[in-house]
C-alpha cells in the first residue's frame, strides 16, 4: 500500500449525533484539505488525467469532458474511498466543480472545518 494512501475509518459519535470520519494516520477528523486532496486524486485517477488538471474551480463536465458513465464511476470511486454512500443525482449535475464535490463529501461525512 502506498504511503500517500489514506483510508477513512468510520467512528460513530455519541448517540443521536452525526457520524464522524477520521484519517487512519492521526485519528483526527478529516479536514477540508484532506478531503479535497482525496477527491482530487479519485477524480484524476478515474478520468486518467494529470492531477494538475483537477483544480477546485475545474468543472467535471465542461472542463474535463466527463460523460455520464464517468460521473457514475466517480461516485462509485468516492463511495469506496470514503466508505460512504453519496447521492448520485447530486454529484452528476452538469455544473459541478471539483470543490463542490469536495464540499459535498465533507458535508455528508460531517467533517471539521
Rosetta blueprint (number, residue, H / E / L):
1 X L
2 X L
3 X L
4 X L
5 X L
6 X L
7 X L
8 X E
9 X E
10 X E
11 X E
12 X L
13 X L
14 X L
15 X L
16 X L
17 X L
18 X L
19 X L
20 X E
21 X E
22 X E
23 X E
24 X L
25 X L
26 X L
27 X L
28 X L
29 X E
30 X L
31 X L
32 X H
33 X H
34 X H
35 X H
36 X H
37 X H
38 X H
39 X H
40 X H
41 X H
42 X H
43 X H
44 X H
45 X H
46 X H
47 X H
48 X L
49 X L
50 X L
51 X H
52 X H
53 X H
54 X L
55 X L
56 X L
57 X L
58 X L
59 X E
60 X L
61 X L
62 X L
63 X L
64 X L
65 X L
66 X L
67 X L
68 X H
69 X H
70 X H
71 X H
72 X H
73 X H
74 X H
75 X H
76 X H
77 X H
78 X H
79 X H
80 X H
81 X H
82 X H
83 X L
84 X L
85 X L
86 X L
87 X L
88 X H
89 X H
90 X H
91 X H
92 X L
93 X L
94 X L
95 X L
96 X L
97 X E
98 X H
99 X H
100 X H
101 X H
102 X H
103 X H
104 X H
105 X H
106 X H
107 X H
108 X H
109 X H
110 X L
111 X L
112 X L
113 X L
